[in-house]
Amino acid sequence: MKSCQLLPILVALSQLPACVSMVASAGSGLAGNLSEAIKNQDDPQLVRDGAPAYLLMLDSFVEGAPENEAALSAAAELYSAYGVVFVDDPLRARKLTTRGRDYGRRALCAADKRLCGLWDQSYDEFTQNLSRAKPRQVPALYTFGLSWMAWIQAHSDDYAALAKLPQVQAVLQRVQALDPHYEEARIEHHLAVLNTIRPPALGGDFAAGQAHYERALKVSRELDLSIKVDYARYYARTLYDRELHDRLLQEVLEANPEQPGLTLFNTLAQEEAGELLASADDYF
């Protein structure tokens, strides 16, 4: 399993639940069942080996419906997830997440032509036009934002890519403003990470980040173990809070990873928690 340098290892993977309804609406009940099987799989290596065939299937959906928002969103989600979680070769990860990001952009265009090209605008223009998005664009906006985050992670050595993180944060905040309950726990999780992976001088806000982590835990009923892993990694480690760090990670290791729709995510989170605890003495 590759380690994460910038964004949480499960940020992109958390997009997979949306694939179920989206791919099904694109014309395949089998694809929906396959997404469920992926999320409930407790063997990450099996997913690593089998997912490429699914990627090709999603490409075929897009070929058949090049302006179908559902097909484009599903392709954006899984390409982004696979590229940042299961691909160790940096060049290949960049290629896959670029494809995912481009699908995410096309999905946003399919949802509203007026939002096309948003990503090339200055921050002020970007936020001004983003404010015009309507509730019906929420799913496409969410996919667009997360596929962009995955692309930034794969290009984390590029300062021009990192400079786009405030736009990604603005997208997620706009989604939250339009529909506070849409993917609520995941958006709180992502906003928590975005506020704690950057120092205050670059837009980080650890007080806000901690509040987002706590809300994410509450909304998820603490069933999504990746939230505690990122809370420990980005908040507790940065502030050198060893007690909080070890408590969160120990809770992850003691939890039951088998939860509907979260088993794969939680299995990966427990692996990550073990690695972080093993390196704690060297870090603190």
FENQUI-V305777 format. One record per helix or strand of 2 or more residues. SS is the DSSP state (H for helix, E for strand). FROM is the first residue (numbers start at 0). LEN is the number of residues. If there is no record, write none. Layout:
ss/from/len
SS/FROM/LEN
SS/FROM/LEN
This chain:
ss/from/len
H/12/13
H/28/11
H/43/21
H/68/17
H/89/22
H/112/3
H/117/3
H/122/8
H/134/20
H/158/4
H/164/14
H/183/13
H/199/3
H/205/15
H/224/12
H/241/13
H/262/16
H/279/4
